[in-house]
Amino acid sequence: MLHLSFAIVLAACFIKAHMHLIDSRCYLAEGGSAENFLASENATVGSVLGTLSVNGDPAADITLSLREKDSPVTISNNSKNIILNQRLDKEGLEGPSSVYVNVICHRKNSNDPSFLIPVNIHVTDENDNSPKWIGAPYSINISETTAIGTRILQTIHAVDQDQPGPYSTIIYRVLPGPFSNFIAFASPFKGSLILKRELDYEMDKILSVQLRAQDQGIPPKSSDTTVTILVLDADDQNPQFSKDVYYGTIHSSVIGSTVLLHPESIKAVDKDYGINASLQFSLIPSLMSEYFIIDTKSGVLKIAKQLDRPISTKLVVKAAQLDNTERYALSTVIISQPTIENHLNNDVRLKPRYKIKIRENYNPGNTILNLSTNNTLHDLSYKILNASEFTYFSIDFNGNIYLKNRLDYETRPFHIFTVELNDGKNKQYTEVMVEVVDVNDWEPRFRRPQYTFKVSNSAKSFPLVIGRVEAADGDVNDKIAYFIRGENSRFFHIDSKGQIWQKENFTTGKVLHLQAVAIDSGIPPKETAIPLLIDYQRTEEKAIFWTPSIISGLVIICTLVILSVYTTCIYFKNLSFKTINNDQLTVDNRNNCANKKTLDITTSSRGSSSSISASASTILAGSLEREHELYAATIKNAVANSQHFNALQKSCSEIEKDLLINSEHTFQNSVENHSSMGNKSCSYWQQKRSIPNEKLLCTLENNSENNLTVYF
């Protein structure tokens, strides 16, 4: 009984201990010690950032709470969800960039202490920031003479608050616009602007261009700004007159009298308006310029010399900058002092015709004819009946005919129109004929603003044609003459056709700067001058200067040539000497062989062929003179095969046969003796097997030299 009670108590203790061991409430399901979550910085307030993997049911056996009271997250009631109650921001600008809290887990119906679970919430970056310009908007002052490609602004910069990566990588570009083609970024990743087009202060003083900075997010975010370019004026423009042509009228020839100008007085300004340099006026020298003087500041034109007759001329006025005389402008002043020829009618009645002459440079607005009578009636009226002449003439109630527009002799030398006089009762008509007097109002004009001719210094024949200039005159009756002005102009001449001739030779190696002048035959004459450049090219041969180095080089070359010629002569001389010696040695050997054979033949025949003498042997040896190259090759083969006796014996037979045939005509009286001699010779060779090579060579050589066929 005691044992049973002990067992029951022990079992109860075990069950209680086991129950205590398997209570895993508030433990993390994966056995970890902390929870980690990822949350986007774009997560909205109230959204679930994650669910705790803790064992137990918050609605039944555990309670969950946060130890931190000001945490940006909370735990929803009766759940394991972590709720966002404050905005997150990875950059830490508008919210926390990370969250760290501690969750307290308490077991219900238990005296066990609470568990502390660390929770880490990592905030992930999103492309939630747009690039921001630093120091925008931008402005820059730049001269209009700045060269293309110059870096005009390098301080442009934008930043993106997103984390390093594509969300914060910025690309710069110029937005399309009116002036967007003037600038560009040197690199899309650097805020450095360069100039792409030339600037012009007179055209555009202020340029405004839109810029954009854009990140690499998807979708990308961007921001825009403006760069303003203030163009600074530079001295790159010439002055400009208010009019291209001014008209002046002389009413008094007294010295100091002012020439009346219209439509306005002479005015000029610097076209570099930002600089507005001061100008001074002057007259370009001409035939009539000495009669006038111009005020250098105001441009007022006055008489400088007494005029003894009415004149009509043209002056050229120059306006130059005081700080840079190379910047200037030119204008023309046409001056006239008109004389009018008319026939005034002092009768009561109008004449049937009026004829007047007027110069074509007569200024409009002046009276050209008066048709008034001595009649005291005031109810007279005048009217021009030809509508085509309304452009040029008008008439008032006093009968004064005025010139409305300038006449032109070249287009219409005559104007004829009818005037009606009406007194209210009667009408009278008269014809007015205006003869336009030609005035030299056109100066000659060259076809080109400048002529340049290239001439070779090697020319020998003079006079030499250099080139041709051409000029024309607007006055149809004027003739043009040419001449050259300037230093060295005496060496040149221009004929009536514009051909430029160089009259004589003179030494020069430079470009001559002359003036080609064209003058017309009008009254007064007018002239025009243009630059004439004559470029003398150095094409002649240069003289040789005998320096010590040149002389020593020539001596060395001559010495080498002489040594080469001498060595060549010695070589060919030695070669010729060796050839002669070889030929002589060959002839001597052949003669010795021939003599030897003749001796053998004489001995073996024992007097039977007494007609074959030493002279015959000499003739036979002489006939054997042939080319030694052919038989030399043949003899070498014979020596090489001389050990073959049988072949040698056959060769001997054949040689003797050919010898008998070829010597038939030469030795007609001793054919039989010769044949006997040949047999004995062969017999002799057969008996003497150990013939020296020299003797065999001689024998075979004699036979081969007589064009005999040799077989081995």
BELBELDA-V438205 format. One record per backbone hydrogen bond with DSSP energy under -1.0 kcal/mol. CO is the residue of the C=O (numbers start at 1). NH is the residue of the N-H. E is the energy in kcal/mol with one decimal. If there is no record, write none. Layout:
co,nh,e
CO,NH,E
CO,NH,E
This chain:
co,nh,e
1,5,-1.9
2,6,-2.0
3,7,-2.1
4,8,-2.1
5,9,-2.4
6,10,-2.4
7,11,-2.4
8,12,-2.3
9,13,-2.5
10,14,-2.1
11,15,-2.5
12,16,-2.5
13,17,-2.6
14,18,-2.7
15,19,-2.5
16,20,-1.8
17,21,-2.0
18,22,-1.9
22,24,-1.2
24,27,-1.8
27,55,-3.7
28,31,-1.5
35,120,-3.0
37,122,-3.1
39,124,-2.5
40,43,-1.9
44,47,-1.8
47,84,-2.6
50,82,-3.1
53,29,-3.6
55,26,-2.4
57,60,-2.1
57,61,-1.6
57,62,-1.7
61,108,-2.9
63,106,-2.4
65,104,-4.0
72,85,-2.8
74,83,-3.7
76,79,-1.3
80,52,-2.6
81,76,-1.9
82,49,-2.9
83,74,-2.6
84,46,-4.1
89,92,-1.4
96,89,-2.1
99,121,-3.3
101,119,-3.2
102,67,-2.5
103,117,-3.5
104,65,-1.6
105,115,-3.5
106,63,-2.1
115,105,-3.1
117,103,-3.1
118,35,-2.9
119,101,-2.4
120,37,-2.8
121,99,-2.3
122,39,-3.0
124,41,-1.8
126,128,-2.4
132,159,-2.5
138,228,-2.4
140,230,-3.1
142,232,-3.1
143,146,-1.6
147,150,-1.5
150,195,-2.0
153,193,-3.3
157,134,-3.1
159,132,-3.3
165,168,-1.2
166,216,-2.1
171,214,-2.2
173,212,-2.4
177,180,-1.1
179,182,-1.7
182,196,-3.6
182,197,-1.0
184,194,-3.0
187,190,-1.4
188,172,-3.3
190,192,-1.5
191,156,-1.1
192,186,-3.1
193,152,-1.5
193,153,-1.3
194,184,-1.6
195,149,-2.9
200,204,-2.9
205,231,-2.8
207,229,-3.7
209,227,-2.7
210,175,-2.4
211,225,-2.2
212,173,-1.8
213,223,-2.0
214,171,-2.7
221,215,-2.7
223,213,-2.7
225,211,-3.1
226,138,-2.5
227,209,-2.5
228,140,-2.4
229,207,-2.7
230,142,-2.4
232,144,-2.2
234,236,-2.4
240,269,-2.3
244,332,-1.9
246,334,-3.1
247,262,-2.3
248,336,-2.0
249,260,-1.8
254,257,-2.1
257,303,-2.3
260,249,-2.3
262,247,-2.5
267,242,-2.3
269,240,-2.8
271,273,-1.8
272,275,-1.3
272,276,-3.7
278,322,-2.6
280,320,-2.2
282,318,-3.4
288,291,-1.6
289,292,-1.4
291,304,-3.2
291,305,-1.2
293,302,-2.8
295,299,-1.7
296,281,-2.2
300,295,-2.2
301,259,-2.7
302,293,-2.1
303,256,-2.6
311,337,-1.1
313,335,-2.6
315,333,-3.0
316,284,-2.9
317,331,-2.1
318,282,-1.9
319,329,-1.9
320,280,-2.1
324,327,-2.0
327,321,-2.4
329,319,-2.5
331,317,-2.8
332,246,-3.0
333,315,-2.9
334,248,-3.1
335,313,-2.0
336,250,-1.8
341,357,-1.4
352,431,-1.9
354,433,-3.2
356,435,-2.9
357,341,-1.3
358,437,-3.1
359,362,-1.7
366,403,-2.3
369,401,-3.5
381,422,-2.6
383,420,-3.5
386,389,-1.4
387,390,-1.4
389,393,-2.7
392,404,-3.5
394,402,-3.2
396,399,-1.6
399,371,-2.9
400,396,-1.6
401,368,-3.0
401,369,-1.2
402,394,-1.6
403,365,-3.9
408,412,-2.6
413,436,-2.9
415,434,-3.7
417,432,-3.1
418,385,-2.8
419,430,-1.9
420,383,-1.6
421,428,-2.8
422,381,-1.9
426,423,-2.1
428,421,-3.4
430,419,-2.7
431,354,-3.2
432,417,-2.2
433,356,-2.5
434,415,-2.1
435,358,-2.5
437,360,-2.1
439,441,-2.4
445,472,-2.4
451,533,-2.9
453,535,-3.3
455,537,-2.8
456,459,-1.2
464,502,-3.1
467,500,-3.4
470,447,-2.4
472,445,-3.0
475,478,-1.5
481,519,-2.7
483,517,-3.0
485,515,-2.3
486,489,-1.6
488,491,-1.4
489,492,-1.8
491,503,-2.6
493,501,-3.3
495,498,-1.8
498,469,-2.1
499,495,-1.9
500,466,-3.0
501,493,-2.0
502,464,-2.1
510,536,-1.3
512,534,-2.0
514,532,-2.9
515,485,-2.7
516,530,-1.9
517,483,-1.9
518,528,-2.2
519,481,-2.8
526,520,-2.7
528,518,-2.8
530,516,-2.2
531,451,-1.9
532,514,-3.3
533,453,-2.7
534,512,-2.8
535,455,-3.1
537,457,-2.0
537,539,-1.6
545,547,-1.7
547,551,-2.3
548,552,-2.5
549,553,-2.0
550,554,-2.2
551,555,-2.2
552,556,-2.1
553,557,-2.1
554,558,-2.6
555,559,-2.3
556,560,-2.2
557,561,-2.1
558,562,-2.4
559,563,-2.4
560,564,-2.1
561,565,-2.3
562,566,-2.6
563,567,-2.6
564,568,-2.1
565,569,-2.2
566,570,-2.3
567,571,-2.1
568,572,-2.3
569,573,-2.1
570,574,-2.4
571,575,-2.3
572,576,-2.1
573,577,-2.2
574,578,-2.4
575,579,-1.8
576,580,-2.1
577,581,-2.2
578,582,-2.4
579,583,-2.2
580,584,-2.4
581,585,-2.5
582,586,-2.2
583,587,-2.1
584,588,-2.3
585,589,-2.3
586,590,-2.2
587,591,-2.4
588,592,-2.4
589,593,-2.4
590,594,-2.7
591,595,-2.7
592,596,-2.4
593,597,-2.5
594,598,-2.5
595,599,-2.1
596,600,-2.2
597,601,-2.9
598,602,-2.3
599,603,-2.2
600,604,-2.6
601,605,-1.8
605,608,-1.7
609,612,-1.5
611,613,-1.1
613,617,-1.9
614,618,-2.0
615,619,-2.2
616,620,-2.6
617,621,-2.5
618,622,-2.4
619,623,-1.9
622,625,-1.4
624,626,-1.1
627,631,-1.0
628,632,-1.8
629,633,-1.6
630,634,-1.6
631,635,-3.0
632,636,-2.0
633,637,-1.5
634,638,-1.7
635,639,-2.6
636,640,-2.0
637,641,-1.4
639,642,-1.2
641,644,-1.5
643,645,-1.4
644,648,-1.9
645,649,-2.7
646,650,-2.1
647,651,-2.1
648,652,-2.3
649,653,-1.9
650,654,-2.3
651,655,-2.6
652,656,-2.3
653,657,-2.0
654,658,-2.4
655,659,-2.3
656,660,-1.9
657,661,-1.7
658,662,-2.7
659,663,-1.5
661,664,-1.2
663,667,-2.1
670,674,-2.4
671,675,-2.6
672,676,-2.5
673,677,-2.8
674,678,-2.8
675,679,-2.2
676,680,-2.4
677,681,-2.5
678,682,-2.4
679,683,-2.6
680,684,-2.7
681,685,-2.3
682,686,-2.5
683,687,-2.2
684,688,-1.7
687,689,-1.0
689,691,-1.4
692,696,-2.0
693,697,-2.5
694,698,-2.0
695,699,-2.4
696,700,-2.7
697,701,-2.3
698,702,-2.1
699,703,-1.7
700,704,-2.4
701,705,-1.7
703,706,-1.0
704,707,-1.0
